Structures are given as C-alpha cells and as structure tokens.
Amino acid sequence: MLPLHALTAAELTQAYADKSLSPVEVADAALARIEAWEPHANALYRIHHDGARTAAIASEARWRAGKPLSPLDGVPITLKENITTKGDPAPIGVAIGDLTPKTEDAPAAARVREAGCVLLGKTTMPDYGMLSSGRSSLHGTTRNPWRLDRNPAGSSSGAGAAAVAGYGPLHIGTDIGGSVRLPAHHCGLFGLKPSLGRLPVYPPFMGRAAGPMTRTVRDAAMLMSVVTGPDVRDYMNLPHQPVDYAGELEGLSAKGLRIGLIRVMGTGIDPEPGVLSAADDAAKALSAAGAEVTEIPSFLTPDMLEGICRFFEARSYNDVMALPESARARILPFVLEWCTWRAGTFSGADVMNAYMQVMAMREAAVKAVAAFDFVLSPVAPIVSYPADAHSPNEDSHNALAHIAYTVAYNFSEQPAASVNWTFTGDGLPVGVQVVGQRFDDLGVMRLSRLIEQIRPEQKAWPEPPR
C-alpha cells in the first residue's frame, strides 16, 4: 500500500467507506509530511495543526455513522492564501498586507468546508499575485520540490509545491493569466482554470478564476463536483449545473476528435525545444489514437499581449500609488518597478486602447478554438528557471512575456488545463495545455484524462531531503 500522504482523494474515499482508514490517520500523516517538507519547500503560509485534527475527528465520526457530508468528507486540502478563510489573515503575499483575520469564507472555502474536507492550511503566493514565481516579500522563497533550486512558478506557487510534496491530494489555486496552469506545468500536476464563473470567486474580477491543482485528473474532477456550487457573491457566477465530473470523466475516445495544435505564439518568450517536443509528442499520440490534429497559427498578436501587460500594470499602479511611500518601500522591488516604471505616464486613451486589445484578444481566442473540439499547446515557453528569480526572464519591464500561451483564455472565459506529459533528462516535468470551448469544463477534463492515460511513464514523486 502507498504511504497515506500519497493516496489520491478517490483512494481515500474508498478507504473511509470500507473503514480501512480513518480521516484522523490521514490528517496526521499529511501534517507529518508538511513537517518533513516545509523547511525545504516553504509552501504554506499558515498550518492548521489543531483545526485539521478537529475537522478530521468530526469526519471520522460521520463516516462511522454512515453519514459523510460528501465523497470528499475527511480528505485533506490546502487553499491559496487569497482564497479567504474565516479566522485567517490574507495578506496576499506582501509584507505590508492586512493581518486582520477574515470574518467569512470565500466561496471555494465555504464549499469545501460544507463537503467536510480537512483544511490543512493556506499556501503561499508572491506579492499581490503579480508574479509567476515563488518569491514574496512576506513569505520569502517557495521552492519546487522536484528540484529545490528551481521555481514552482506562480502565482499559485505554494499550491503547486504543496501538491508535489504530498500535503494531501487536493489543492486550490487562482488564475488570472496562468497562475494555476503555469505552476501545474512546472510542478508536474494537473491544473484546471475553469470557465469564468464556473467556480465562484470573491471578489470577482474580469478573467479571475479559481481551480483545482492535483496529482490526478480524477481528484480534480471530484473536487469540481463540490466547489462549483453557486454563490451569490460572485456576480459572474454561471447558472449552477450539478455535474458529476468524476462519474463522467472516463471513456472519451480520441477517434473523430478535431484538435488544433498551436506550437508557437509568435510573441513573448520564444519556446524552448523541450516544451515544443512535449506538445508535438502529445499531438502525435492523440493522432495515433484517432484524433484529427491540425497545426494552426497563433491568434495572439504582440499588440494584444502588450495590451494585457499595460492593463495589469495600470491596475496595480493605482493600488500601489495609493499606499504611503514607507509601505511601497516594503514591496518586492521587482514588483514595484514593474507596475510603476511607465504606468504613471499612461493617459486615459492609453488605458482604453490597452483594454480594447484585451477585448480583441478575447474575440480572437474564441474564434481560434471555434473550429475544433479542443486546442492543444505548450503551457509555458520554458521548462524551468531559478528558484530565486522573479520571472523567467527576470526583466521587470517585460515581466509577463511568458504568459502568451495562457492569458488569452482567462479573458475569453474558456476552460484550459495543464496536464503533465513528460520529464526532461534531468527530471523536471513538462506539461501540455488543453483548451476547450466556452463552458466545456467537463470536456477539457475528459481529454486531459485521456492524455493522462496515453502519456509516457511518469516519475515517482519526490521525497524530502534527509
């Protein structure tokens, strides 16, 4: 039998049902795993030692009585720091963040508590979530457990590292430009950015989504069945459609599927050979299984990527410049330089032109996918970068050049996922991205599950240094 920390949510559910395992045993094993890995990975901002054990004891009683709250009752989970939880501060990764405990749960937190999940703690994130990195002025450096000198990416950096390290099977991050999919790619995980509004978030914002980050597609599917429950606080929440994502996950045939392949976006950082070969190999495997795979050109223009860069810079500039100078001095210098080096000179016309490029990007993304059942591509242009880097190119004046493959689908509202395909010769994971039609979250998960079944043999998950 696998160690308790390595069991999937599906395996734990079965073990709880047949009474071969207790949620208390599992919570204790997860907390022990955290104790072993945290000095190296630095993935958690808060650890709920007592709260997790109390929740596990209550879950154990429900399973004994045959009255679990859901199939995920008693399954350990972590939530990203900015998914607020009652009683915990949410300083959003920055040293000047508000440390006042929150008075209510965000939608995802409320849904997992209602399902009986055992919250182990809150995962780290970089300053304001505006880095694809594990660097934070508050938390220090979160590291990739596959190789501690490598970056887990971000901004769901702690969630990615926690999943690799085995802090339970379930993790939820957030994504406004790739912040679930990028760490999933760099950490060898499955990460889903759902359709906008599928999983309610608070506060809602254009392009913002929360999504599961797990070792298996099935675990993410089980979690989606729970967290997609409605919440009136998200004014963009889609009409609730109860879907048994796990029950409908299996059985997709590649035969007859029309899949578009985008290899090169033509803007941002040029893709490395390793990420291109992973996408090519995945495309060949799907073609061999019966799919009709067609390479298509990029829909993203340099002006579109520049537009979203300016949009994010202007948004963050307004927030940062409202702070006193003493507070600004405590933000990561890279983040401060990124959002102030030019945004203060933007005119109203500049900001509106940037917004219109975002809308053009949205239209182009939907149109590009419309002719296919799915689109396949790399997730990120690079395989890895140093743990202490703020971004892959370490250029604060061009800090978002690496999100060209991911960002459009946040604003086109389409579901997109990263699923690990292979590993480099030195053992680092390489993912591929699956993009679906708007609202076809189940389809993206079904194709990701198929890819999971036809991909090369995977490596064993890493163990903590001794």
DANOR-V833260 format. One record per pair of residues at least 12 apart in sequence whose ideal C-beta (glycine too) atoms are under 7 Angstrom apart, sorted by the first residue. I is the first residue (numbers start at 0). J is the second residue. Records with the same first field share a line. If there is no record, write none. Layout:
BEGIN
I: J  J
END
This chain:
BEGIN
3: 24  25  28
4: 28  29  32  165
5: 165  460
6: 168
7: 168  214  215  217  218
8: 71  74  168  169  218  221
9: 217  218  221
11: 25  74  168
12: 70  71  74
15: 62  73
21: 59
22: 55  58  59  62  73  117
23: 52  55  56  59
25: 73  75
26: 51  52  55  75  117
29: 75  119  166  167
30: 48  51  119
32: 164  165  166
33: 46  119  166
35: 463
36: 144  164  463
39: 142  147  463  464
40: 141  142  144  160  164
41: 123  138  139  140  141  142
42: 122  123  141  157  160  161  164  166
43: 120  121  122  123  157  161
44: 80  121  122  123  138  157
45: 87  120  121
46: 119  120
47: 118  119  120
50: 118
51: 117  118  119
54: 117  118
55: 73  117
58: 72  73  115  117
59: 73
61: 115
67: 115
68: 113  114  115
69: 114  115  225
70: 221
71: 114  115  116  221  222  225
72: 114  115
73: 115  117
74: 116  117  168  169
75: 117  119  167  168  169
76: 111  116  117  118  119  167  169  170
77: 119  120  121  122  158  161  166  167  170
78: 107  108  118  121  122  171
79: 122  124  155  157  158  171  172  173
80: 92  121  122  123  124
81: 124  128  173
82: 105  107  108  171  173  209
83: 101  104  105  108
84: 101  104  108  118  121
85: 101  102  103  104
86: 100
87: 100  101  121
88: 100
89: 101
90: 137
91: 124  127  128
92: 123  124  125  126  127  128  135  137  138
93: 126  127  136  137  330
94: 136  137  329
95: 326  329  330
96: 137
105: 201
106: 199  200  201  230  232  233
107: 171  198  209  226
110: 225  226  228
111: 225  226
114: 225
116: 169
119: 166  167
122: 157  158  161  170
123: 135  138  141  156  157
124: 153  154  155  156  157
125: 153  154  156
126: 330  331  334
127: 315  334
128: 154  173  178
129: 315  334
130: 153  154  334  389  390
131: 152  153  154  177  181  390  401  402
132: 150  152  153  156  388  389  390
133: 150  151  153  156  386
134: 331  387  389
136: 329  330  331
140: 386  387
141: 156  157  160
142: 160  386
143: 160  185  186  386
144: 160  163  164  461
145: 163  186  187  426  427  428  461
146: 426  427
147: 386
148: 385  386
149: 383  385  386  427
150: 185  383  384  385  386  388
151: 182  185  186
152: 181  182  185
153: 178  182
154: 178
155: 172  173  178  179  182  212
156: 182
158: 170  171  172  182  212
159: 182  183  185  186  188  212
160: 186
162: 186  188  212  213  214
163: 186  187  460  461
165: 460
168: 213  214  218
169: 211  213  218  222
170: 212  213
171: 209  210  211  212
172: 210  212
173: 207  208  209
174: 192  208  210  409
175: 206  207  409
176: 399  402  405  406  409
177: 402  405  406
179: 191  192  210  212
180: 192  378  405  415  416  417  432
181: 378  379  405
182: 212
183: 212  417  430
184: 378  379  417  430
185: 383  428
186: 428
187: 419  428
188: 212  213  214  419
189: 213  215  216  219  416  418  447
190: 210  212  416  417
191: 210  211  219  414  416  443  444
192: 208  210  408  409  414  415
193: 208  210  414  440
194: 237  412  413  414  437  438  440
195: 208  235  412
196: 233  235  236  237
197: 227  237  440
198: 210  226  227
199: 229  230  232  233  236
200: 233
201: 232  233
203: 233  234  235
205: 410
206: 409  410
208: 409
211: 223
216: 248  418  444  447  448  451
217: 245  248
219: 444
220: 244  245  248  444
221: 245
223: 244
224: 242  243  244  245
242: 441
244: 441  444
247: 441
248: 444  445  448
249: 448
251: 445  446  448  449
252: 289
253: 285  288  289  290  449
254: 289
255: 289
256: 290  291  372  373
257: 291  371  372
258: 285  290  291  292  371  372  373  375
259: 293  295  370  371  374
260: 278  282  292  293  294  295  375
261: 295  297  374  376
262: 275  278  294
263: 297
264: 297  299  403  404
265: 297  299
266: 299  300  301  304  403
267: 304  380  400  401  403
268: 380  381  391  392  400  401
269: 380
270: 377  380
271: 380  381  382
273: 382  423  429
274: 377  379  380  381  382  429
275: 377
277: 377  420  421  429  431
278: 375  376  377  431
280: 420  421
281: 375  420  431  450
282: 375
284: 453
288: 453
295: 367
298: 363  364  366  367
299: 360  363  403  407
302: 356
303: 356  359  360
304: 403
305: 356
306: 353  356  357  360
307: 357  360  406
308: 399
309: 345  349  353
310: 353  354  357
311: 399
312: 337  338  342
313: 342  345  350  353
315: 338
316: 338  339  342  343
319: 335  338  339
333: 389  395
336: 395
337: 395  398
340: 395  396
357: 410
360: 407  410
361: 410  411
364: 407  408  411  413
365: 411  413  437
368: 413  434  436
373: 433  434  435  446
374: 434
375: 431  432  433
376: 404  432
377: 404  431  432
378: 404  405  417  430  431  432
379: 401  404
380: 401  404
381: 401
382: 423  427  429
383: 427
404: 432
408: 434
412: 437
413: 434  435  436  437
414: 435  439  440  443
415: 432  433  434  443
416: 432  433  443  444  447
417: 430  432
418: 430  431  433  447  450  451
419: 457
420: 454
421: 454  455
422: 458
426: 458
431: 450
433: 446  447  450
END
